Amino acid sequence: MKTNARPVVIWKKTYDTVTKDEGKRHEVKTVQCFLPNINVKVFLKALNVFMLILLIIAILTNKIKEAAPIMTFILEQLH
């Protein structure tokens, strides 16, 4: 069964061990995390909605004068 995910190596450690019987042995241990493939359009739409929610919160807390220029710039870049 093939999954629709891509592996990402989080941690990689190399061990060089010396044993009497076998000589030098090289071991590599990795920890991987599988991340799903993300559709860029869906991600940008979700980010747009998140920014609009933050803008509404800024309006409700009377911080609109500080937040409006930053939010406007970011929302313009998302379109």
C-alpha positions, 0 to 999 in steps of 0.5 A, spaced: 500 500 500 502 506 497 501 512 502 501 519 499 506 522 504 513 524 503 518 522 509 522 527 512 529 526 516 528 529 523 534 526 526 540 522 523 546 519 528 552 515 525 555 510 530 562 507 528 563 501 533 569 496 534 568 489 535 573 484 537 570 479 532 568 483 526 572 489 526 569 496 525 562 496 524 558 502 521 551 503 523 546 509 521 540 510 525 535 515 523 528 518 525 523 519 520 516 523 520 512 522 514 508 528 512 502 528 508 502 532 501 499 539 502 495 542 496 498 549 495 491 552 494 488 549 500 494 552 504 493 559 502 486 559 502 486 557 510 492 562 511 487 567 508 481 565 513 486 565 519 489 572 517 481 575 516 480 572 523 486 575 526 483 582 523 476 581 526 480 580 533 484 586 532 477 590 530 474 588 536 480 589 541 481 596 538 488 595 535 486 596 528 490 602 527 496 598 529 494 591 525 491 594 519 497 596 515 501 589 516 494 585 515 493 589 509 500 587 506 500 580 508 493 579 505 495 583 498 501 578 498 496 572 498 492 574 492 
